[in-house]
């Protein structure tokens, strides 16, 4: 059985031998399970198995363990594909687990957990124990890190492990810095060439994407738009600003069929604007030329412009791949044809949302 995960801040690239028959979804009221009896069968809602606001859910493929990071209550582990859960907090001193990642060093598996307040923990024994990586907490300039909403603590929103070198990890602190390690997290270096004094928002980093064909080619979605680097993060170019249809970009994935095709999701404007208009203008777009140009790829998605797509994931298998998106209304959509068409596979779940974003879209 292939398992895929969908969460705002997880390591949402899943691989297997066939299309998924279980999708593990992080919501503001826990982890929901969607199941189908075969890759061609309809999806059904199998219920919720972990209570609390889940920020990140990740399945490590070699041993099959599933990890869920919560906004309070810490980190949980499931050995049975999300059916049951147990705390795995030994050594973790911060209960708000914001993002998760794994790296494979041959047969060795290393796990990472990013937190709020911003820090990083590492496990070399599959979550039995964790060690804080001091480099992030000791970053020079950390006093400038903040977040607009109370309690104003910056967080490690996302991490990306280079698919060609498991020791290379990019961590995005929202709002604070882009950090990079080349030694598996022992030391971290700030990569701040992208930041300019005239920026209207301070280093508002969402996601980093390393191109699978070229580790020097890195993309970064932020509150300012999308940046691109051709030298592994040393220098950056802002090539999609807030005038782009997705003015508040988040998730990005390269098609496994074609290195030029990139899928990107996000909102039309920042969440502060949602609070005023009660509209996120969320969408998904597809580019065939590495984001030089892009078109909306939203046929079948909600078209009223109110919701945002707070989570996006990709499941890759020998015959193709499936994209999944989750909305602030608690709906899940899937596409098997490179985002040409989307099908709703679940409705009535709790909102799928980073922190309180979904509240900004609710009636006053």
LINFEN-V421183 format. One record per backbone hydrogen bond with DSSP energy under -1.0 kcal/mol. NH is the residue of the N-H (numbers start at 1). CO is the residue of the C=O. Records with the same first field share a line. If there is no record, write none. Layout:
NH->CO / CO
This chain:
4->22
6->24
9->55
12->10
14->314
16->316
21->2
22->2
23->34
24->4
25->32
26->6
27->30
28->351
30->27
31->50
32->25
33->47
34->23
35->44
36->21
41->38
44->35
46->33
49->31
54->27
55->69
56->69
58->67
60->65
64->60
66->78
67->58
68->76
69->56
70->74
71->53
74->95
76->68
77->86
78->66
83->80
86->77
88->75
92->89
97->70 / 95
98->114
99->114
101->112
103->110
105->108
108->105
110->103
111->123
112->101
113->121
114->99
115->119
116->96
118->154
121->113
122->131
123->111
128->125
130->90
131->122
133->120
138->134
139->136
142->139
144->141
145->142
146->175
152->149
155->174
156->115
157->155 / 172
158->172
160->170
162->168
168->165
169->181
170->160
171->179
172->158
173->177
174->155
176->173 / 203
179->171
180->189
181->169
184->167
189->180
191->178
195->192
199->196
205->203
206->221
207->221
209->219
211->217
214->211
217->214
218->229
219->209
220->227
221->207
222->225
223->204
226->240
227->220
228->237
229->218
232->216
234->231
237->228
239->226
240->226
244->241
247->245
248->267
250->265
253->263
255->261
261->258
262->287
263->253
264->285
265->251
266->283
267->248
268->280
273->270
274->270
275->271
277->273
278->274
280->306
281->305
282->307
283->266
285->264
286->295
287->262
290->260
292->289
295->286
297->284
301->298
310->308
311->326
313->324
314->12
315->322
316->14
317->320
320->317
322->315
323->335
324->313
325->333
326->311
327->331
328->308
330->327
332->346
333->325
334->343
335->323
340->337
342->299
343->334
345->332
346->332
349->330
352->327
357->354
359->356
361->358
362->359
